Amino acid sequence: MFERIKKFFKEVKVEAKKVNYPSKDELIGSTWVVITTVVIVSVFLGIVDLSLAKIIKLLVR
């Protein structure tokens, strides 16, 4: 049992060395893309939500 666990963690260590991590500049650029996308989508969904709420209020009256 413990041998299997040790083998697993050794394999994890080997695989972790193969990972190609992004540079600091790439990471910062990707972060800005994600933040910008989230802001744009949230504004869009907020506008859609308000519009649908007004339409439903008009229909319910």
Number of C-alpha atoms within 10 A of each C-alpha: 5 7 7 9 10 11 11 12 11 12 11 11 11 11 10 11 9 8 8 7 10 10 9 9 9 10 12 12 11 13 12 11 11 12 10 12 12 12 11 12 11 12 12 11 12 12 12 12 12 11 12 12 12 12 11 11 10 9 8 7 5
